[in-house]
Amino acid sequence: MDRRATLIDIIRRVSKKNVSPEADESLFDSGLLDSFALPDMVSGIEEAFAVKIPDADLHPRKFDSIERIEAYLESLN
């Protein structure tokens, strides 16, 4: 499974909605996720991609869209 498909799977699991958001769609403005869902999504990302996301980076803006999440993951490498 590629990175984007994995992220969509995580978003579906956390939001409990069978959706396929556009890469630049705001996950928070669209109502798919809220600030309470952010830690669950970050945990899913950490597990799926074997990364550790510092608490200081837990800002909805960094995880607002699939594109932003992908850029963030690239910055960790």
Contacts in CASP RR format, 6 or more apart in sequence:
PFRMAT RR
TARGET T0000
AUTHOR 0000-0000-0000
METHOD contacts of the structure
MODEL  1
MDRRATLIDIIRRVSKKNVSPEADESLFDSGLLDSFALPDMVSGIEEAFA
VKIPDADLHPRKFDSIERIEAYLESLN
1 9 0 8 1.000
3 49 0 8 1.000
3 70 0 8 1.000
3 73 0 8 1.000
4 23 0 8 1.000
4 66 0 8 1.000
4 70 0 8 1.000
6 48 0 8 1.000
6 49 0 8 1.000
7 45 0 8 1.000
7 66 0 8 1.000
7 69 0 8 1.000
7 70 0 8 1.000
8 20 0 8 1.000
8 21 0 8 1.000
8 66 0 8 1.000
10 41 0 8 1.000
10 44 0 8 1.000
10 45 0 8 1.000
10 48 0 8 1.000
11 19 0 8 1.000
11 21 0 8 1.000
11 27 0 8 1.000
11 32 0 8 1.000
11 33 0 8 1.000
11 41 0 8 1.000
11 66 0 8 1.000
12 18 0 8 1.000
12 19 0 8 1.000
13 44 0 8 1.000
14 33 0 8 1.000
14 37 0 8 1.000
14 40 0 8 1.000
14 41 0 8 1.000
14 44 0 8 1.000
15 27 0 8 1.000
15 32 0 8 1.000
15 33 0 8 1.000
15 37 0 8 1.000
17 32 0 8 1.000
19 32 0 8 1.000
21 27 0 8 1.000
21 30 0 8 1.000
21 32 0 8 1.000
21 65 0 8 1.000
21 66 0 8 1.000
22 66 0 8 1.000
23 65 0 8 1.000
23 66 0 8 1.000
23 67 0 8 1.000
23 70 0 8 1.000
24 65 0 8 1.000
24 66 0 8 1.000
24 67 0 8 1.000
25 65 0 8 1.000
25 66 0 8 1.000
26 64 0 8 1.000
26 65 0 8 1.000
27 33 0 8 1.000
27 63 0 8 1.000
27 64 0 8 1.000
27 65 0 8 1.000
27 66 0 8 1.000
28 34 0 8 1.000
28 35 0 8 1.000
28 60 0 8 1.000
28 64 0 8 1.000
29 64 0 8 1.000
33 41 0 8 1.000
33 60 0 8 1.000
35 60 0 8 1.000
38 58 0 8 1.000
38 60 0 8 1.000
38 63 0 8 1.000
39 58 0 8 1.000
41 63 0 8 1.000
42 53 0 8 1.000
42 58 0 8 1.000
42 63 0 8 1.000
45 51 0 8 1.000
45 53 0 8 1.000
45 69 0 8 1.000
45 73 0 8 1.000
46 52 0 8 1.000
46 53 0 8 1.000
49 73 0 8 1.000
51 73 0 8 1.000
51 76 0 8 1.000
53 76 0 8 1.000
57 72 0 8 1.000
61 68 0 8 1.000
62 68 0 8 1.000
62 69 0 8 1.000
62 72 0 8 1.000
63 69 0 8 1.000
63 72 0 8 1.000
END
